[in-house]
Amino acid sequence: MNVPDTLDLLAFFEADPVDSDDEFFYEYLHIDPTGVTLRFTFDIGERSVQTELRLGERVVDRVCSEGAVRIGIESLDERETLRVLFEHVGVKTTLDLVLKPQIEISWSTLRV
């Protein structure tokens, strides 16, 4: 899986990853101005990505997908976006994640 370097991820999330004993697992937390908390994790060895949204202590959404081939940071519609591409036989999935001005997550899957 192709991923940005740690400095690019630090700049995007404006935070260091949460400490982990697993050198292939990364976790980032971000709280936006509306109080929504994002937990974004990825595991390079398993090629998996998970997003979790919380309002206070309540989890309101959790999505996990395997088969990630690339994580990149791009400018889409003049907004810094973390984009994850997943590939499975006959299917491609894209995750777009924006943090500013507030958290926005979009998952989409298409048959190819």
C-alpha positions as CSV (number, residue, x, y, z in Angstrom):
1,M,0.0,0.0,0.0
2,N,1.3,3.4,-1.0
3,V,1.0,6.0,1.8
4,P,2.1,9.6,2.4
5,D,5.1,10.1,4.6
6,T,4.6,10.9,8.3
7,L,5.3,14.7,7.8
8,D,2.5,14.9,5.2
9,L,0.1,13.1,7.5
10,L,1.2,15.3,10.4
11,A,0.4,18.4,8.3
12,F,-3.0,17.0,7.1
13,F,-4.2,15.9,10.6
14,E,-2.3,18.6,12.5
15,A,-1.4,16.0,15.0
16,D,1.0,13.1,15.5
17,P,-0.5,9.6,15.3
18,V,-1.7,7.9,18.4
19,D,1.1,5.8,19.9
20,S,1.0,2.2,18.8
21,D,3.2,-0.9,19.4
22,D,2.5,-2.0,15.8
23,E,4.8,-0.4,13.3
24,F,2.3,-1.0,10.5
25,F,-0.8,0.4,12.3
26,Y,-1.5,4.2,12.3
27,E,-4.3,6.0,14.2
28,Y,-5.2,9.7,13.9
29,L,-7.8,11.7,15.9
30,H,-9.3,15.0,14.8
31,I,-12.1,17.1,16.5
32,D,-13.7,19.7,14.3
33,P,-15.3,23.0,15.4
34,T,-18.8,21.4,15.6
35,G,-17.6,18.8,18.1
36,V,-17.5,15.9,15.8
37,T,-14.6,13.5,16.4
38,L,-13.0,11.5,13.6
39,R,-10.9,8.4,14.3
40,F,-9.0,7.4,11.2
41,T,-6.9,4.3,11.2
42,F,-5.0,2.3,8.6
43,D,-3.0,-0.9,8.7
44,I,-0.3,-1.2,6.0
45,G,0.2,-4.9,6.4
46,E,-3.5,-5.7,6.2
47,R,-4.3,-2.9,3.6
48,S,-7.3,-1.9,5.7
49,V,-8.7,1.6,6.5
50,Q,-11.3,2.5,9.1
51,T,-13.2,5.7,9.8
52,E,-15.2,6.3,12.9
53,L,-17.3,9.4,13.7
54,R,-18.4,10.3,17.2
55,L,-20.7,12.9,18.8
56,G,-19.4,13.1,22.3
57,E,-19.1,9.5,23.5
58,R,-21.6,8.1,21.0
59,V,-20.3,6.4,17.8
60,V,-22.6,7.6,14.9
61,D,-20.8,5.9,12.0
62,R,-18.0,3.4,11.5
63,V,-16.8,2.0,8.2
64,C,-14.0,-0.4,7.5
65,S,-12.7,-1.6,4.2
66,E,-9.8,-3.8,3.1
67,G,-7.9,-3.8,-0.2
68,A,-6.4,-0.3,0.1
69,V,-3.8,0.3,-2.6
70,R,-3.1,4.0,-2.2
71,I,-3.5,6.8,0.4
72,G,-2.8,10.3,-0.9
73,I,-3.4,13.9,0.0
74,E,-4.8,16.0,-2.9
75,S,-6.4,19.3,-3.5
76,L,-10.0,18.7,-4.7
77,D,-12.4,21.6,-5.1
78,E,-9.8,23.8,-3.5
79,R,-9.9,21.7,-0.3
80,E,-7.2,19.5,1.1
81,T,-8.5,15.9,0.8
82,L,-7.1,12.6,2.0
83,R,-8.1,10.1,-0.7
84,V,-7.9,6.3,-0.3
85,L,-8.2,4.0,-3.3
86,F,-9.3,0.4,-2.8
87,E,-9.3,-2.3,-5.4
88,H,-11.1,-5.7,-5.4
89,V,-11.9,-8.0,-8.3
90,G,-14.5,-6.1,-10.3
91,V,-14.9,-3.3,-7.8
92,K,-13.2,0.0,-6.9
93,T,-13.9,2.0,-3.8
94,T,-12.8,5.5,-3.0
95,L,-12.8,7.3,0.4
96,D,-12.5,11.1,0.4
97,L,-11.8,12.7,3.7
98,V,-11.9,16.5,4.4
99,L,-11.1,18.0,7.8
100,K,-11.7,21.8,7.2
101,P,-13.8,23.7,7.8
102,Q,-15.5,20.6,9.2
103,I,-15.2,16.9,8.8
104,E,-16.7,15.4,5.7
105,I,-16.4,11.8,4.7
106,S,-17.5,10.2,1.4
107,W,-17.2,6.5,0.6
108,S,-18.2,5.3,-2.9
109,T,-17.9,2.0,-4.7
110,L,-18.3,1.3,-8.4
111,R,-18.2,-2.0,-10.4
112,V,-15.5,-2.0,-13.1
